[in-house]
Amino acid sequence: MKKTVLVTVAFLMLLLSCNRQASRVMITDDQSLTTYAAKIGDEEIQSECNESLSYAPYDDQIAFMDERVIRLNFHFLDNEARELNLTPEESRKFVYHLVENANNRLGRNFKMNLPIGNDTPNLNPRYKYIVQATPEGKRGIFHHYDEEHCHFFNKGNRQNNYDRDVIKKYAVQQDSVCNVFIIPQHPDSVASKTYSAHDTGIALGKAIKLGGIWSDRRPAWQYGTLLNHEVGHVLGLSHAWYKNDGCEDTPTHKNCYSKHDLRCNGEISNNMMDYNNSQMAITPCQLGRIHQRISKLRSLQREITVADWCNYKPNDPILISQTLIVPGARDVNRDIIVEAGGILKLQCRLSMAASSSITVNKGGVLVLDQAQLHNACDDLWDGIHVMEGGTVQYIGEVTIEDTYATKMDQ
């Protein structure tokens, strides 16, 4: 009988030990950080958060850089006789093919032609466009028959390319959508030999005006690069042939349109932000500038981007099994798990989606270098779970905000 009891007790103890969860601690605010994490350095000057290349979508950063979606809607201006622009039926097909073609061209991202012999990487841009529907569920394509605003002039005494009146009058959801205005060139301008009524555009804040001869019904694909160029301006890019565009990987040049221009001896740019007959290349720095603007809280560019970072994906965690340094601000909608042998270093702002968490497993290391961890969606996340044998370290001033635990303490 005694032997049977001892065996039973031993079996129960073994069963309990097998089912016992690994112990863990929770880091949910600045106080628990100092309690459960090790300070390994004092605050130092940190420039990575402000450098464009910290936001370039290199392959090792893809887990922390979901593809961003830019909201557009389209306005077709015409005269009251409805003779200068596309019909509603034509415009729907035009917009569909235009956005499809522009997205396709972005995704292809050619290697840079200049400088000759360059090794500039051609990265996946990690952004694209959608046509935004209205709150009432209507397609984001509008028509306006307005004698006052139905012509585009980019020079002369009637020049109106910088004029915002048509935007003020017809823009829809301008707090969260980029409004694109398709405006015809004036028939008199088209007929003039001195006017040069070519396809053109201008970006004005969250709006774009595209001027063209829309009545000739040219296919939408011919305007794909024009749209990409102007949206590039909206997203923070300058013309690339100047010295002051902020990117060292966009060389200065004479900005020849094609190889037939004798000034350039066949050395023609293909960058999206130059004036050329390709406009199919975007450099890492340019892409970094775009994603940096989108990552900046309350920026114009962030406002017109779909906030996918708020939509928690519980079944698709980011797994860290090697060393990864995240140098710029990021917004993620998944759990982060630092596995054995993995080292994750966060250096700037990181927004975690509602209910998401960071788990540091045994043998994993999380380093917070002057980082800010929070939720950018007016919601709460679940903090840092440090499993037995996991390590959290921090450098300088680190802030942890918007966790369930801190909310309960208030």
C-alpha positions in Angstrom: 0.0 0.0 0.0 2.8 2.4 1.0 4.6 1.7 -2.3 1.5 2.4 -4.3 1.0 5.8 -2.6 4.6 6.8 -3.3 4.4 5.8 -6.9 1.1 7.8 -7.2 2.6 10.9 -5.6 5.7 10.7 -7.9 3.5 10.3 -10.9 1.4 13.4 -10.0 4.6 15.5 -9.3 5.9 14.5 -12.7 2.6 15.3 -14.4 2.5 18.7 -12.7 6.1 19.5 -13.7 5.4 18.6 -17.3 2.4 20.8 -17.5 3.7 23.8 -15.6 4.2 26.8 -17.8 7.6 28.5 -17.9 7.8 31.4 -15.5 7.7 34.9 -17.0 7.7 38.5 -16.1 5.9 41.3 -17.8 7.3 44.7 -18.8 4.5 47.1 -19.3 5.8 50.5 -18.4 9.0 52.4 -17.6 9.0 51.2 -14.0 8.8 47.5 -14.8 11.5 48.1 -17.4 14.0 49.2 -14.8 12.9 46.3 -12.5 13.2 43.5 -15.0 15.7 44.8 -17.6 19.4 45.5 -17.5 20.7 49.0 -18.3 23.7 48.5 -20.6 24.5 52.0 -21.6 23.9 55.7 -21.2 22.0 57.8 -23.7 24.0 58.7 -26.8 23.4 60.9 -29.8 21.3 58.8 -32.2 20.9 59.8 -35.8 19.4 56.6 -37.3 15.8 57.7 -36.6 16.2 60.8 -38.8 18.1 59.2 -41.7 16.2 58.3 -44.9 18.1 55.1 -45.4 16.9 53.8 -42.0 13.5 53.5 -43.7 14.5 51.9 -47.0 12.8 48.6 -47.5 15.8 46.4 -47.6 15.2 42.6 -47.5 16.2 42.2 -43.8 13.6 44.9 -42.8 10.6 43.5 -44.7 9.1 41.8 -41.6 8.8 45.3 -40.0 7.7 47.0 -43.2 4.3 45.9 -44.6 3.3 47.2 -47.9 1.7 50.6 -47.5 -1.5 51.6 -49.4 -2.1 55.2 -50.5 -5.7 56.3 -50.9 -6.6 58.2 -54.1 -9.8 59.5 -55.7 -10.2 61.1 -59.1 -12.1 64.1 -60.3 -12.7 64.7 -64.0 -13.3 68.4 -65.0 -15.2 69.3 -68.1 -17.2 72.2 -69.6 -20.9 72.3 -69.5 -21.1 70.9 -73.0 -19.2 67.8 -71.8 -16.8 67.8 -74.8 -13.3 68.1 -73.3 -13.0 65.1 -71.1 -13.9 61.5 -70.7 -17.5 60.3 -70.1 -18.4 58.7 -66.8 -18.3 55.3 -68.3 -14.9 56.0 -70.0 -13.5 57.5 -66.8 -14.2 54.4 -64.7 -12.2 52.2 -67.1 -9.5 54.8 -67.4 -9.0 55.1 -63.6 -9.0 51.3 -63.2 -6.3 50.9 -65.9 -4.3 53.9 -64.8 -4.0 52.8 -61.2 -3.3 49.2 -62.2 -0.5 50.4 -64.6 1.0 52.8 -62.1 1.1 50.1 -59.4 2.7 47.7 -61.9 5.4 50.2 -62.8 6.1 50.9 -59.1 6.5 47.2 -58.4 8.9 46.6 -61.3 11.3 49.3 -60.1 14.1 49.2 -62.7 17.8 49.5 -61.9 19.1 53.0 -62.1 20.8 54.1 -65.3 22.9 56.7 -63.6 25.6 57.1 -62.7 27.1 54.8 -65.4 28.2 51.5 -63.8 26.3 52.1 -60.6 25.5 49.3 -58.1 22.4 51.1 -56.6 20.0 48.4 -55.4 16.5 48.4 -57.0 14.3 47.4 -54.0 10.6 46.5 -53.8 9.0 49.9 -53.1 6.5 48.5 -50.6 3.7 50.9 -51.5 0.9 51.1 -53.9 -2.4 52.9 -54.6 -6.1 52.1 -54.2 -9.2 54.1 -55.4 -10.9 55.1 -52.2 -14.6 54.8 -51.9 -16.7 57.5 -50.2 -18.2 56.9 -46.7 -21.5 56.3 -48.6 -19.9 53.4 -50.5 -19.7 55.3 -53.8 -16.7 54.8 -56.1 -14.1 57.5 -55.7 -14.5 58.9 -59.2 -16.3 62.2 -59.6 -17.3 64.5 -62.5 -17.7 68.2 -62.5 -19.0 70.4 -65.3 -17.7 73.8 -64.5 -16.8 76.5 -67.0 -14.6 78.3 -64.5 -12.4 75.4 -63.5 -12.4 73.1 -66.5 -9.1 74.2 -68.1 -5.5 73.7 -67.2 -2.9 76.4 -68.0 0.7 75.9 -67.0 2.0 79.2 -68.4 0.8 82.5 -69.8 -1.4 85.2 -68.3 -4.1 82.6 -67.4 -1.7 80.3 -65.7 -3.5 78.3 -63.0 -1.5 75.2 -62.3 -0.7 76.5 -58.8 -4.2 77.7 -58.2 -6.1 75.7 -55.5 -9.6 76.9 -56.1 -10.7 73.7 -57.9 -9.3 71.7 -55.0 -11.1 73.8 -52.4 -14.3 73.4 -54.3 -14.4 69.7 -55.2 -11.9 67.8 -53.0 -13.5 64.8 -51.1 -12.2 63.4 -47.8 -9.2 65.6 -48.2 -8.1 64.8 -44.6 -7.4 61.2 -45.5 -7.3 60.9 -49.3 -5.1 62.3 -52.1 -7.5 63.9 -54.6 -6.3 63.7 -58.2 -7.9 66.2 -60.7 -7.9 65.3 -64.4 -8.2 68.7 -66.1 -8.1 69.4 -69.9 -5.8 71.8 -71.6 -7.7 74.7 -73.2 -8.5 74.1 -76.9 -6.8 77.4 -77.8 -3.7 76.3 -76.0 -3.7 73.0 -77.8 -4.0 74.8 -81.1 -1.2 77.2 -80.4 2.3 76.4 -81.8 4.0 78.2 -79.0 2.2 76.8 -76.0 3.4 73.1 -76.1 0.3 71.5 -74.5 2.1 68.4 -73.2 0.9 66.1 -70.4 1.9 67.7 -67.2 1.1 67.7 -63.5 1.6 69.4 -60.2 1.3 68.3 -56.6 -0.3 70.6 -54.1 -0.3 69.2 -50.6 -2.7 66.2 -50.6 -3.9 67.0 -54.1 -2.7 66.5 -57.6 -3.7 68.3 -60.8 -3.0 66.5 -64.1 -3.3 68.5 -67.3 -3.6 66.8 -70.6 -5.6 66.5 -73.9 -8.1 64.0 -72.4 -10.5 64.3 -75.4 -8.0 62.3 -77.6 -8.8 59.2 -75.6 -5.2 57.9 -75.3 -4.8 54.7 -73.3 -4.5 55.1 -69.6 -1.1 53.4 -69.4 0.5 56.4 -71.1 -0.1 58.3 -67.9 1.1 55.8 -65.3 4.5 57.3 -64.8 3.1 60.8 -64.7 0.8 59.7 -61.8 3.7 58.0 -60.0 5.9 61.1 -60.4 3.2 63.4 -58.9 2.3 61.1 -56.1 6.1 60.9 -55.4 5.9 64.6 -54.8 3.0 64.2 -52.4 4.9 61.5 -50.6 7.8 63.9 -50.0 10.2 63.5 -53.0 11.8 66.3 -54.9 13.0 66.4 -58.5 16.0 64.1 -58.5 18.4 65.8 -60.9 19.1 68.7 -58.5 21.8 68.6 -55.9 19.4 69.3 -53.0 16.9 66.4 -53.3 18.3 64.9 -50.1 19.6 61.7 -51.6 23.1 60.8 -52.5 22.1 57.9 -54.7 20.3 60.3 -57.2 23.1 61.9 -59.2 22.9 65.3 -60.7 22.7 65.4 -64.5 21.4 67.5 -67.4 17.9 66.0 -67.2 17.6 65.0 -70.9 14.3 63.5 -71.9 15.7 60.8 -74.2 18.9 59.5 -75.8 18.2 61.8 -78.8 19.1 64.8 -76.8 22.7 65.5 -77.8 23.5 67.3 -74.5 23.7 64.0 -72.6 25.6 61.7 -75.0 23.1 58.9 -74.4 23.5 59.0 -70.6 19.8 59.3 -69.8 18.2 59.0 -66.3 15.3 56.6 -65.8 14.5 57.9 -62.3 10.8 58.4 -61.5 11.4 61.9 -60.2 13.4 63.1 -63.3 11.8 64.2 -66.6 12.6 61.4 -69.0 10.8 58.9 -71.2 11.2 56.0 -68.7 10.6 57.2 -65.0 10.8 53.6 -63.9 13.5 53.7 -61.2 13.4 54.6 -57.5 16.5 54.6 -55.3 16.7 53.2 -51.7 17.1 56.7 -50.4 14.0 57.9 -52.2 12.0 54.9 -50.9 13.4 55.6 -47.5 12.1 59.2 -47.6 8.7 58.0 -48.6 8.5 55.4 -45.8 10.0 57.9 -43.3 7.2 60.4 -44.0 4.6 57.6 -43.7 6.1 56.6 -40.4 6.0 60.1 -39.0 3.1 60.6 -36.6 0.5 63.1 -37.9 2.3 63.7 -41.2 0.4 64.5 -44.3 1.7 61.3 -45.9 0.6 59.1 -43.0 -2.9 60.6 -43.2 -3.5 59.4 -46.7 -2.2 55.9 -46.0 -4.4 53.0 -45.0 -3.7 52.4 -41.3 -3.1 48.6 -41.7 -0.8 48.7 -38.8 -3.9 49.0 -36.5 -5.4 45.6 -37.8 -4.0 42.9 -35.5 -2.9 39.7 -37.1 -2.7 37.2 -34.2 -1.7 34.2 -36.3 1.3 35.6 -38.2 4.0 36.6 -35.7 7.3 38.1 -36.5 9.9 35.5 -35.5 13.5 36.7 -34.7 16.0 33.9 -34.6 19.1 35.9 -35.7 20.4 39.4 -35.0 18.3 42.2 -36.4 18.7 45.9 -35.8 15.6 48.0 -36.7 17.0 51.5 -37.2 13.9 53.6 -38.0 10.4 54.1 -36.7 8.0 51.2 -37.5 4.3 50.3 -37.1 3.5 46.6 -36.9 0.3 44.7 -36.6 1.7 41.3 -35.4 3.2 39.8 -32.3 7.0 39.8 -32.1 8.7 36.7 -30.8 12.5 36.7 -30.1 13.6 33.1 -30.1 16.6 31.4 -28.7 19.7 32.8 -30.5 17.8 35.8 -31.7 18.8 39.4 -30.9 16.4 42.2 -31.7 17.5 45.8 -31.3 14.9 48.6 -31.6 16.3 52.1 -31.9 13.3 54.4 -32.5 9.5 54.4 -32.3 7.6 51.1 -32.6 3.8 51.0 -32.6 2.3 47.6 -31.6 -1.2 46.8 -32.7 -4.0 46.4 -30.1 -3.7 43.1 -28.1 -0.3 42.3 -29.6 2.8 41.6 -27.6 6.6 41.1 -27.7 7.8 37.8 -26.3 11.4 37.1 -25.4 11.9 33.4 -25.1 14.8 31.6 -23.3 18.0 32.4 -25.1 16.5 35.5 -26.8 17.7 39.1 -26.3 15.7 42.3 -26.8 17.6 45.6 -26.8 15.8 48.9 -26.5 18.1 51.7 -27.6 16.3 55.0 -26.6 13.2 53.4 -28.1 9.5 54.3 -27.7 7.1 51.4 -27.6 3.4 52.4 -27.9 0.1 52.0 -29.8 -0.5 54.6 -32.5 -4.1 53.6 -33.0 -5.6 55.0 -29.7 -5.7 51.5 -28.3 -3.8 49.2 -25.9 -1.2 46.4 -26.5 -0.1 43.7 -24.1 3.5 44.7 -23.3 6.7 42.6 -23.3 6.6 39.0 -22.0 10.0 37.9 -20.8 10.1 34.1 -20.4 12.5 32.4 -18.0 16.0 32.7 -19.6 15.0 35.6 -21.8 16.9 38.9 -21.6 15.8 42.5 -22.0 18.4 45.3 -22.1 18.0 49.0 -22.5 20.1 52.1 -23.4 19.4 55.6 -22.4 15.8 56.8 -22.0 13.2 54.3 -23.1 9.4 54.8 -22.9 6.7 52.0 -22.8 3.2 53.3 -23.2 -0.4 52.3 -24.0 -0.3 48.8 -22.4 -3.3 47.1 -20.7 -1.5 47.1 -17.4 -0.8 50.9 -17.4 -4.5 51.5 -18.3 -5.6 49.4 -15.4 -3.4 51.3 -13.0 -4.9 54.7 -14.0 
